[in-house]
Amino acid sequence: MTQGEHYRQGEIECIDALRSALGPDGFASFCQGNIIKYSWRYKHKGGKADLIKAQQYMTWLQEVQDVAA
């Protein structure tokens, strides 16, 4: 996922650093928490943008599960 430059340090995206630092189980839990957060608040804060973010975290969670299978 390519974000704004504030999500990068050199060639490394923050999400990739998190994935590496947390390992598969920790990253899956991180994604699950963000799915809940963005789904919870979308009506009151971010609207459709929050649903899109929740969807992205769901995709990453699915990728973690695919690798573990």
C-alpha positions as CSV (number, residue, x, y, z in Angstrom):
1,M,0.0,0.0,0.0
2,T,1.5,3.3,-1.0
3,Q,0.6,6.1,1.3
4,G,1.9,9.7,1.7
5,E,5.5,10.3,2.4
6,H,4.8,10.6,6.1
7,Y,4.3,6.8,6.1
8,R,7.8,6.2,4.8
9,Q,11.3,6.3,6.2
10,G,13.6,6.0,3.2
11,E,12.5,3.0,1.3
12,I,10.6,1.4,4.2
13,E,6.9,1.8,4.7
14,C,5.6,1.9,8.2
15,I,3.2,-1.0,7.7
16,D,6.1,-3.2,6.5
17,A,8.1,-2.3,9.5
18,L,5.2,-3.2,11.8
19,R,4.7,-6.5,10.0
20,S,8.3,-7.4,10.5
21,A,8.5,-6.2,14.1
22,L,5.3,-7.8,15.3
23,G,5.6,-11.1,13.5
24,P,2.6,-12.9,11.9
25,D,0.5,-13.3,15.1
26,G,1.2,-9.8,16.4
27,F,0.5,-8.3,13.0
28,A,-2.8,-10.2,12.7
29,S,-3.9,-8.9,16.1
30,F,-2.8,-5.4,15.0
31,C,-4.9,-5.7,11.9
32,Q,-7.9,-7.1,13.8
33,G,-7.8,-4.2,16.2
34,N,-7.7,-1.6,13.4
35,I,-10.6,-3.4,11.6
36,I,-12.6,-3.0,14.8
37,K,-11.5,0.6,15.3
38,Y,-12.3,1.9,11.8
39,S,-15.6,-0.1,11.6
40,W,-16.6,1.3,15.0
41,R,-16.0,5.0,14.3
42,Y,-17.0,5.3,10.6
43,K,-20.4,6.8,11.2
44,H,-19.0,9.4,13.6
45,K,-15.6,10.4,12.2
46,G,-14.2,9.1,8.9
47,G,-17.2,7.9,7.0
48,K,-16.4,6.0,3.8
49,A,-12.7,6.6,4.3
50,D,-12.8,4.6,7.5
51,L,-14.5,1.8,5.8
52,I,-11.8,1.7,3.1
53,K,-9.2,1.6,5.9
54,A,-11.0,-1.3,7.6
55,Q,-11.1,-3.0,4.2
56,Q,-7.3,-2.6,3.8
57,Y,-6.6,-4.0,7.2
58,M,-8.9,-7.0,6.4
59,T,-6.9,-7.6,3.2
60,W,-3.7,-7.6,5.2
61,L,-5.2,-9.9,7.8
62,Q,-6.3,-12.3,5.1
63,E,-2.8,-12.3,3.6
64,V,-1.3,-13.2,7.0
65,Q,-3.8,-16.1,7.2
66,D,-3.0,-17.3,3.7
67,V,0.7,-17.4,4.6
68,A,0.0,-19.3,7.8
69,A,-2.2,-21.9,6.0
